[in-house]
Amino acid sequence: MKMRFRELLCLFIFTLILNSCGHRKNPTGGEKDTINPEIISITPDEFSNLAKRNIEVVFSKPIERSTIYSGLYIYPPIQKKKFKWDKNILTIRIMEELEEDTNYFVTFTTRIKCEHGNELDQEYTFIYSSGNLSENRISGRIVFEDPEDSNLPVKCTLMAADSTFILSRKITASTFAFENLNNIEHIIEAYCDKNKNNKYEYGKEPYCYLQIPAEKSISIDLEMTYSDTLNPELKSAKAIWNNQIEIIFSEVVSGLQDLSLHSTDSISKPLQIITQVLKEDRIMILTEPMDSLKYEARIIGLTDKKNNTADTLFIVLNSNVLIDSIPPKIISIEPRNGGTVPTDEPVIKITFSEIILIDNFTAKLIEAESSQKIPLQVISGHSDYFELKPRQKLTNYTTYNISIEVKDQNGNKLPKTNTSSFIVIIR
């Protein structure tokens, strides 16, 4: 009898444990992460002497590490540096001698994203010194051509005389001030983003462009007007990788006549351009690997949307020794996966995270039921954007699968073959 009681007791305890465990489930989903990362702290403190020191940045959440390369700006440029990560902590190791008695501006832009794709909550700029801290100052009023615009925030960008980015700021007051500047010539570009698309719209938004001489303290007004007859300028140039350059213009442009790159040394060796992609206010350039310290870009016939044309423009950029090791990604594909198309001659549109050459691109279109392969024609490519079209009409009420394989110029491949499907439905 006692033995029977013990058996029943053990069975009861086992059942309780089993039921308890049965209610412990791993998360199967949840709300999408929409929280923007922040910079919690930075070491050393702002205005400290940066000579022979590293910069340690603590973010509020883990960062997509590849976004640091395009989202971090340092002026004057520090060419020899390394990034070291420990979870959400970034250490920037400075591996070169800094310029004497110079202020360094370290800017973290909203191009920096967390692992879930959320942008940095704001743009951060920290000022450090190398030797004595420079204290030049530019200040003044903001004057609007249309008084009704006076309640709009002004997006203001400060650049060096060669259009290299230093810092940007959103100004909501009627006055402005840039302090702790180096004793150099500056450029100020400002506009009101009335349609909130983060771009200046010619003729639709008030705009100002000023060249500021090197003075200890200067007072000048930003006259925000709608009249802009200025030719487009080169705003900044940056080597993202050792074979990829980004040049940003002062406004959206419609085209250019010629672009060339040469080393700035006495040899003036040309840097071969493999392809270039013009996108609104910037151009991405894929080149052969760089083997000089600095390059000069020359652009002839840069034309904006109002046909203002700059004859010849020059800008100097530092090379980059980093080799791209980030695999390309598919940003979007149309028709979307599982969607329908109302035509038997659909155009397939694919956007990648970087420039892909046609020779490194493979796409297959296969009828799902019969496994018949449909030949494809590449309408446009050699870019981060491809358009494809089937060489024969597709069958109504039929499912088709698209499979894509790509690699970038450095051989980095998509992690796996990307497959998408759509249905032709013509009513």
Buried (B, 14 or more C-beta within 10 A) or exposed (E): EEEEEEEEEEEEEEEEEEEEEEEEEEEEEEEEEEEBBBBEEBEBEEEBBBBEBBBBBBBBBBBBEBBBBBBBBBBBBBBEBEEEEEEBBBBBEBEEEBBEEBBBBBBBBBBBBBBEEBBBEEBBBBBBBBBEBBEBBBEBEBBBEEEEBBEBEBBBBBBBEBBBBBBBBEBEEEEBEBEBBBEBBBBBBBBBBEEEEEBBBBEEBBBBBBEBEEBEEBEBEBBBEBEBEBBBBBBBBBBBBBBBBBBBBBBBBBEBEEBEBBBBEEEEBEBEBBBBBBEEBBBBBBBBBBEBEBBBBBBBBBBBBBEBBBEEBEBEBBBBEBEBEBBBBBEEBBBEEEEBBEEBEBBBBBBBBBBBBEEBBEBBBBBEEEEEEBEBEBEEBBBBBBBBEBEEEBBEEBBBBBBBBBBBBBEBEBEEEBEBBBBBEEE
